[in-house]
Amino acid sequence: MQIHHETKEMAVYHLTAARGGVKMARSVGTCPEKPDPNHSDPNHPDPNRPDPNHPCGGFNIRKTGLLAGYNIGLDQMTEALSFILGRMVIDQTGLEGRFDADIRWTPDEFNRETGVPAPAADPTGQSLFNVLQEKLGLRLQAARGAVDVLMIDHANRTPSEN
């Protein structure tokens, strides 16, 4: 197989601070080198950790409407949002450091070409865009931007023994 990297202009989201500023809580403490088995036991929570069921230094992500993590960087947040939205999210907040986040929303169906959300499956629930803005003080703006993509130039089939 022959591949190469290429930069393409594509639809993206820019992650920015919302009006009123960022509301994400800064993390206190650090993640242990080795996972502590007590962190998943609600009877022995770490007092510095908002929820012992959320991974330290990573996310609990569900496309069904959950994004929760402890001691995470904005690079991890943009990766998680890119996964959920199916579109590259580029951090333009200028924030540095580690944060805690726990948001829940009613998933929308997205038009991946335009980035426009369709009506929510549960019209009484909040969309990811609204929850990000209200709970974390972050805003997603549809835009176009340069994205690094992997291009397959050529692939050969190898004959199987069968």
C-alpha positions as CSV (number, residue, x, y, z in Angstrom):
1,M,0.0,0.0,0.0
2,Q,1.2,3.5,-0.8
3,I,-0.1,6.5,1.1
4,H,0.7,10.1,1.7
5,H,-0.5,13.0,3.9
6,E,-2.3,15.9,2.3
7,T,-3.9,19.1,3.6
8,K,-7.5,19.7,2.4
9,E,-9.8,22.5,3.0
10,M,-12.8,21.0,4.8
11,A,-15.8,21.9,7.0
12,V,-14.6,22.2,10.6
13,Y,-15.8,23.6,13.9
14,H,-13.9,26.3,15.8
15,L,-14.0,25.9,19.5
16,T,-14.0,29.4,21.1
17,A,-14.9,31.0,24.5
18,A,-18.6,31.9,24.6
19,R,-19.8,35.3,25.7
20,G,-19.5,35.5,29.4
21,G,-16.3,33.5,29.4
22,V,-15.3,29.9,30.0
23,K,-17.0,28.1,32.8
24,M,-15.1,24.9,32.8
25,A,-13.7,24.0,36.2
26,R,-9.9,23.8,36.5
27,S,-8.6,20.5,37.7
28,V,-7.0,20.1,41.0
29,G,-4.4,17.4,41.6
30,T,-2.9,15.0,39.1
31,C,-3.7,11.6,37.7
32,P,-1.9,8.7,39.3
33,E,0.7,6.8,37.2
34,K,-1.1,3.6,37.8
35,P,-4.9,3.5,37.9
36,D,-6.2,3.2,41.5
37,P,-8.8,0.5,41.6
38,N,-10.6,2.5,44.2
39,H,-11.3,5.3,41.7
40,S,-14.1,3.1,40.1
41,D,-15.5,2.3,43.6
42,P,-18.0,4.9,44.7
43,N,-17.4,3.9,48.3
44,H,-13.8,5.1,48.1
45,P,-13.9,8.3,46.0
46,D,-10.9,10.6,45.6
47,P,-11.9,13.8,47.4
48,N,-10.3,15.9,44.7
49,R,-12.2,14.1,41.9
50,P,-15.7,15.3,41.0
51,D,-17.0,11.8,40.0
52,P,-15.0,8.6,40.7
53,N,-16.6,7.0,37.6
54,H,-15.0,9.4,35.2
55,P,-11.5,8.5,34.0
56,C,-8.6,10.6,35.2
57,G,-6.8,12.2,32.2
58,G,-9.4,11.0,29.7
59,F,-13.1,11.0,28.8
60,N,-16.2,8.8,29.2
61,I,-17.8,9.6,25.8
62,R,-21.1,8.4,24.5
63,K,-22.7,9.6,21.3
64,T,-26.0,9.1,23.1
65,G,-25.3,12.3,25.1
66,L,-22.4,12.1,27.6
67,L,-19.0,13.7,27.7
68,A,-17.3,13.5,31.1
69,G,-13.7,13.6,32.1
70,Y,-11.3,14.7,34.9
71,N,-8.0,16.4,34.4
72,I,-8.2,16.8,30.6
73,G,-6.6,19.2,28.2
74,L,-8.4,21.2,25.5
75,D,-6.6,19.0,22.9
76,Q,-8.5,16.0,24.4
77,M,-11.7,18.0,24.4
78,T,-11.4,18.8,20.7
79,E,-10.6,15.2,19.9
80,A,-13.7,14.0,21.8
81,L,-15.9,16.6,20.1
82,S,-14.5,15.7,16.7
83,F,-15.4,12.1,17.4
84,I,-18.9,13.0,18.5
85,L,-19.6,15.4,15.7
86,G,-17.8,13.6,12.9
87,R,-16.0,16.8,12.0
88,M,-12.6,18.2,13.0
89,V,-12.9,20.6,15.9
90,I,-10.1,23.2,16.2
91,D,-9.3,24.8,19.5
92,Q,-9.2,28.6,19.3
93,T,-9.8,29.3,23.0
94,G,-6.2,30.1,23.9
95,L,-6.8,28.2,27.1
96,E,-4.0,26.2,28.7
97,G,-4.1,23.8,31.6
98,R,-6.2,20.9,32.8
99,F,-10.0,20.9,33.3
100,D,-12.9,18.8,34.5
101,A,-16.0,18.5,32.4
102,D,-19.3,16.6,32.8
103,I,-22.0,17.4,30.3
104,R,-25.1,15.6,29.1
105,W,-27.3,16.5,26.1
106,T,-30.0,15.2,23.8
107,P,-28.2,14.0,20.7
108,D,-29.0,15.7,17.4
109,E,-28.7,14.4,13.9
110,F,-26.2,16.5,12.0
111,N,-25.8,17.2,8.4
112,R,-22.1,16.5,8.2
113,E,-21.7,18.6,5.0
114,T,-23.3,21.9,6.3
115,G,-22.8,21.3,10.1
116,V,-26.3,22.4,10.7
117,P,-28.0,20.3,13.4
118,A,-31.4,18.8,12.6
119,P,-34.1,19.1,15.2
120,A,-33.4,17.2,18.5
121,A,-34.9,13.7,18.9
122,D,-36.3,15.0,22.2
123,P,-37.4,18.6,21.6
124,T,-37.5,19.2,25.4
125,G,-33.8,18.3,25.7
126,Q,-30.8,20.5,25.0
127,S,-28.4,20.2,22.1
128,L,-24.7,19.6,22.5
129,F,-24.1,23.2,21.2
130,N,-26.4,24.7,23.9
131,V,-25.0,22.6,26.7
132,L,-21.4,23.4,25.8
133,Q,-22.2,27.1,25.9
134,E,-24.3,27.1,29.0
135,K,-22.4,24.6,31.2
136,L,-18.8,25.0,30.0
137,G,-18.8,28.5,28.4
138,L,-17.5,27.1,25.1
139,R,-18.9,27.8,21.6
140,L,-18.7,25.7,18.4
141,Q,-18.7,27.7,15.2
142,A,-19.1,26.1,11.8
143,A,-16.2,27.1,9.5
144,R,-13.8,25.9,6.8
145,G,-10.2,25.0,7.6
146,A,-7.1,23.1,6.6
147,V,-7.3,19.4,7.8
148,D,-4.5,16.9,7.5
149,V,-5.9,13.8,5.7
150,L,-4.3,10.4,4.9
151,M,-4.6,9.6,1.2
152,I,-4.3,6.1,-0.2
153,D,-2.4,6.2,-3.5
154,H,-2.3,2.5,-4.3
155,A,-3.2,-0.8,-2.7
156,N,-2.4,-4.3,-4.0
157,R,-4.3,-7.3,-3.1
158,T,-2.2,-10.2,-2.0
159,P,-3.4,-13.6,-3.0
160,S,-4.8,-15.6,-0.2
161,E,-3.9,-19.2,0.4
162,N,-7.5,-20.3,0.1
